[in-house]
Amino acid sequence: MLVTGGTGLVGLGIARAFLAVGAPAILVGSTASRAARAIESLGGKAEVALADVSDPAAIGPLFADIAARHGPPAVLVNAAGINFNKLIGETTVEDFERVMAVNARAAFLCSRAACEAMVARGIRGRIVNVTSGNFRYVRPGSALYSASKAALAMLTQGFALEYGRHGIAVNALAPGLVDRPGSTDPNFLAIADYYRGRSAGRRLVSADEVGEAVLFLASSRAAGMTGEVIVLDGGFSFGRPDFPRHA
Ligand SMILES: NC(=O)c1ccc[n+]([C@@H]2O[C@H](COP(=O)([O-])OP(=O)(O)OC[C@H]3O[C@@H](n4cnc5c(N)ncnc54)[C@H](OP(=O)(O)O)[C@@H]3O)[C@@H](O)[C@H]2O)c1
């Protein structure tokens, strides 16, 4: 299993889930120091490949290197992503290009490289895209992030449609706010309170729960599922718990 963004909070949860069932994990990140910390936190059990996936020129060499070392991956998880919070009036063209490049174009290019290699080798593989609950709602400052995550959801369906006849299944997971145990960041804590207060389950999701859901989507148990976006948000986005009650 190859996971872009594998050195981050969510990516590490995904790596732990695969390693726990004995599946190899290759983590892609762009910074060496973060990658080293990630591998250490996994007890040295995963491999790492460094690449800036927002750079189209980096994708070919990344997949060639991985194929040479391990063979083409049967499972690709696109989890590399950047959060972005700016009102539309303050958002620059450079912001737009950067967010779309990391959150949507990188997944497009990595998925295409992986799918073409799977087709060439007859591998009936899996792609799992980590989008976000924001793919179907906006909050102030999230227009660009939400748009990039909606693009990823539609890419999921496009890839599922075009590569399905080769036995490749492509699905997406849309997590809500992922818990960061021990965080003292006041921004995170305020948003976490908001999520807890407005989710049916009064909870966040953990990175390990995201990992378990990705593992399911990559497994034969989900063999009949493709082109779907599964929301994992403790029941945050489907209802309006603070809606005024009729007297
Ligand atoms: N955390 C949440 O609450 C949440 C909720 C819903 C969805 N998500 C999604 O989950 C994914 C991971 O988020 P996270 O919370 O784990 O963020 P994170 O901890 O900041 O991790 C981001 C990961 O993406 C990598 N990355 C970013 N830009 C890259 C680039 N240009 N090339 C290669 N790797 C790059 C980072 O590595 P480097 O730093 O080395 O580049 C890191 O491994 C994102 O797609 C995010 O939108 C997160």
The ligand as an SDF file (V2000), in Angstrom:
LIG
                    3D

 48 52  0  0  0  0  0  0  0  0999 V2000
   -7.0830   16.4730    9.9460 N   0  0  0  0  0  0  0  0  0  0  0  0
   -8.3710   16.5550    9.6680 C   0  0  0  0  0  0  0  0  0  0  0  0
   -9.2040   16.9220   10.5170 O   0  0  0  0  0  0  0  0  0  0  0  0
   -8.8510   16.1520    8.2980 C   0  0  0  0  0  0  0  0  0  0  0  0
  -10.2290   16.0550    8.0930 C   0  0  0  0  0  0  0  0  0  0  0  0
  -10.6960   15.6900    6.8440 C   0  0  0  0  0  0  0  0  0  0  0  0
   -9.8030   15.4410    5.8230 C   0  0  0  0  0  0  0  0  0  0  0  0
   -8.4710   15.5550    6.0480 N   0  0  0  0  0  0  0  0  0  0  0  0
   -7.5750   15.2780    4.9350 C   0  0  0  0  0  0  0  0  0  0  0  0
   -6.6600   14.2630    5.3000 O   0  0  0  0  0  0  0  0  0  0  0  0
   -5.4430   14.4630    4.5960 C   0  0  0  0  0  0  0  0  0  0  0  0
   -4.3000   14.4850    5.5900 C   0  0  0  0  0  0  0  0  0  0  0  0
   -4.5160   15.5320    6.5090 O   0  0  0  0  0  0  0  0  0  0  0  0
   -3.7330   15.5900    7.8900 P   0  0  0  0  0  0  0  0  0  0  0  0
   -4.6390   16.1810    8.8910 O   0  0  0  0  0  0  0  0  0  0  0  0
   -3.0810   14.2910    8.1550 O   0  0  0  0  0  0  0  0  0  0  0  0
   -2.6400   16.6960    7.5380 O   0  0  0  0  0  0  0  0  0  0  0  0
   -1.1080   16.7450    7.9350 P   0  0  0  0  0  0  0  0  0  0  0  0
   -0.8830   16.1190    9.2800 O   0  0  0  0  0  0  0  0  0  0  0  0
   -0.6760   18.1450    7.7160 O   0  0  0  0  0  0  0  0  0  0  0  0
   -0.4290   15.8000    6.8460 O   0  0  0  0  0  0  0  0  0  0  0  0
   -0.3890   16.1710    5.4990 C   0  0  0  0  0  0  0  0  0  0  0  0
    0.4320   15.1400    4.7570 C   0  0  0  0  0  0  0  0  0  0  0  0
    0.4660   15.4920    3.3650 O   0  0  0  0  0  0  0  0  0  0  0  0
    1.8320   15.6280    2.9660 C   0  0  0  0  0  0  0  0  0  0  0  0
    1.9470   16.6230    1.9260 N   0  0  0  0  0  0  0  0  0  0  0  0
    1.4410   17.8820    1.9040 C   0  0  0  0  0  0  0  0  0  0  0  0
    1.8110   18.5060    0.7700 N   0  0  0  0  0  0  0  0  0  0  0  0
    2.5550   17.6190    0.0780 C   0  0  0  0  0  0  0  0  0  0  0  0
    3.2380   17.6580   -1.1560 C   0  0  0  0  0  0  0  0  0  0  0  0
    3.2150   18.7610   -1.9510 N   0  0  0  0  0  0  0  0  0  0  0  0
    3.9290   16.5650   -1.5830 N   0  0  0  0  0  0  0  0  0  0  0  0
    3.9690   15.4490   -0.7980 C   0  0  0  0  0  0  0  0  0  0  0  0
    3.3390   15.3480    0.3710 N   0  0  0  0  0  0  0  0  0  0  0  0
    2.6550   16.4230    0.8150 C   0  0  0  0  0  0  0  0  0  0  0  0
    2.5690   16.0190    4.2500 C   0  0  0  0  0  0  0  0  0  0  0  0
    3.9560   15.7540    4.1600 O   0  0  0  0  0  0  0  0  0  0  0  0
    5.0030   16.9910    4.1190 P   0  0  0  0  0  0  0  0  0  0  0  0
    4.6380   17.9000    5.2440 O   0  0  0  0  0  0  0  0  0  0  0  0
    6.3370   16.3390    4.2510 O   0  0  0  0  0  0  0  0  0  0  0  0
    4.8080   17.6320    2.7790 O   0  0  0  0  0  0  0  0  0  0  0  0
    1.8730   15.0880    5.2300 C   0  0  0  0  0  0  0  0  0  0  0  0
    2.3710   13.7770    5.0840 O   0  0  0  0  0  0  0  0  0  0  0  0
   -5.5920   15.7610    3.8170 C   0  0  0  0  0  0  0  0  0  0  0  0
   -5.9400   15.4750    2.4840 O   0  0  0  0  0  0  0  0  0  0  0  0
   -6.7190   16.4620    4.5280 C   0  0  0  0  0  0  0  0  0  0  0  0
   -7.4090   17.3380    3.6860 O   0  0  0  0  0  0  0  0  0  0  0  0
   -7.9690   15.8880    7.2730 C   0  0  0  0  0  0  0  0  0  0  0  0
  1  2  1  0
  2  3  2  0
  2  4  1  0
  4  5  1  0
  4 48  2  0
  5  6  2  0
  6  7  1  0
  7  8  2  0
  8  9  1  0
  8 48  1  0
  9 10  1  0
  9 46  1  0
 10 11  1  0
 11 12  1  0
 11 44  1  0
 12 13  1  0
 13 14  1  0
 14 15  2  0
 14 16  1  0
 14 17  1  0
 17 18  1  0
 18 19  2  0
 18 20  1  0
 18 21  1  0
 21 22  1  0
 22 23  1  0
 23 24  1  0
 23 42  1  0
 24 25  1  0
 25 26  1  0
 25 36  1  0
 26 27  1  0
 26 35  1  0
 27 28  2  0
 28 29  1  0
 29 30  1  0
 29 35  2  0
 30 31  1  0
 30 32  2  0
 32 33  1  0
 33 34  2  0
 34 35  1  0
 36 37  1  0
 36 42  1  0
 37 38  1  0
 38 39  2  0
 38 40  1  0
 38 41  1  0
 42 43  1  0
 44 45  1  0
 44 46  1  0
 46 47  1  0
M  CHG  2   8   1  16  -1
M  END
$$$$
